[in-house]
Amino acid sequence: MNQPEHTGNPEHTDKAGGQAELIGRYGDVMMNTFGAPKRVFVRGEGVHVWDADGRRYLDLLSGIAVNALGQAHPAVLSAITSQLSTLGHVSNFFATPAQIALAEKLAAIVTVNSPELAAKVFFTNSGSEANEAAFKATRLTGRTKIIAMEGSFHGRTMGALAITSSEKYRKPFEPLPGEVTFVPYGDVEALRAAVDETVAAVVLEPVQGENGVIPAPGGYLAAAREITTQQGALLWIDEVQTGMGRCGSWLAHTPSGITADLVTMAKGLGNGFPIGACIATGPAADLFTPGSHGTTFGGNPVAAAAGLAVFDVIESEGLLEHVTQLGERLAEQVMALGHPAIKQVRGQGLLRGIVLSDARAAATHDALLEAGFITNAPRPDVLRIAPALVTTAEQLDSFVAALPTALEAAAPRGAQG
Ligand SMILES: *Cc1c(COP(=O)(O)O)cnc(C)c1O
């Protein structure tokens, strides 16, 4: 259990097709938006991936909360290959059974608290595009103001960036679509003060993943629903990272009893096959009319088949319950380490932020990578893990066992532990 994940032959780093050689080629031809890659991966199976030098890793990030069922899941593989060999793409001039069936599934999870409401879906290829669709829909209400949250992340396209709070991401690209006001996340009174009858929509994440896994405080989502309803504004919930069982329920916001007007999804929906969705309920479902929005690839039957397979497996394997239990167990075990560098574990289900006592998250990430574990550091003091929903307790135990050594290797000079 305490053995490193690495197997194979790590010595061939400069041979053709080895990592050093591939990373050099990457730098020559790939735009430098992500910095130099730390690894080149060549193969995946379940919750493990292998790099170009043959070393194995336990993937606790799942391609940023995407590979809900792990790599090469047989159900997803068979759904994709059988759809692709039957009918691959037809454009949105036409419909396919897979697209309709997936839209029905999404409509059902979004209206679980108010099944009498109509819900309709617009399919996209990514989370940003799902948010673009929602943003455009808000403009058709006759109002233009948007209230967004400090600490938010909604994507990198111009519209999604306009509702993302980080100055670092926004500044170089201004002017962005306007009339967006940011309020402190989780502050009911600030939200109440900001929303009046001129506001088109309030947009928020049920857990702010990119901001270091910060869940909305208890009662906040219900208050946001009440405030938006009172003022005739739409409540737009971004479930791109939190949806599809990641937090232990199909959607992270529905356990609070509310129904949103707009819900956006992507990451876990296709298990790595690109697909996103904007789902609207009630009157918002009819904001778009022929010609008001479109996409060539969105709702492609192969992507839809992948989404349907993910729904099937989560249902048939009882993964929502598993995610809830495993997430709680992980949080308890990490805290039970009693490590001086660990302050808190926050989040829901299998979207967790391990909050550190100082800014050693990036160095801890590096040490864990060396030890064969993939994590990520969304903030200098937060280590994020978002393992596949099919991860076992034993696999998470191996991570917990490796964590103290990584934290110590990452300790800033003079820090405790
Ligand atoms: C990742 C993410 C997005 C953007 O999705 P892309 O597929 O990268 O465009 C939007 N919102 C949230 C909450 C996300 O985590």
The ligand as a Gaussian input file, in Angstrom:
#p B3LYP/6-31G(d) Opt

LIG

0 1
 C      -13.783000      23.942000     -16.201000
 C      -14.891000      24.869000     -15.898000
 C      -15.476000      25.668000     -16.894000
 C      -14.923000      25.729000     -18.306000
 O      -15.063000      24.523000     -18.974000
 P      -14.170000      24.275000     -20.312000
 O      -14.659000      22.921000     -20.762000
 O      -12.752000      24.303000     -19.899000
 O      -14.519000      25.332000     -21.278000
 C      -16.568000      26.433000     -16.554000
 N      -17.053000      26.443000     -15.298000
 C      -16.511000      25.703000     -14.311000
 C      -17.105000      25.744000     -12.952000
 C      -15.404000      24.900000     -14.567000
 O      -14.839000      24.187000     -13.591000

